[in-house]
């Protein structure tokens, strides 16, 4: 489902250009009955270029959604 964040803050630590190859790291900090608080980082090689803090609505995690989600190795 499309669940845009209700709160979003970005702190740029370096220059992010387009086009470019970047990796995005994400961690869930907390979950309650209505929302999910997560943090993201944008990396180029081993350099962190940006961090973000977001809060978004909590969607329903059906068995179909969980089966389709990629797993970490």
ABEGO torsion letter per residue (X at the ends): XBBBBABBBBBBABBBBOBBBBBBBBBBABBBAABBBBBBBBBBEABBABBBBBBBBBBBBBAAAAAABBBBX
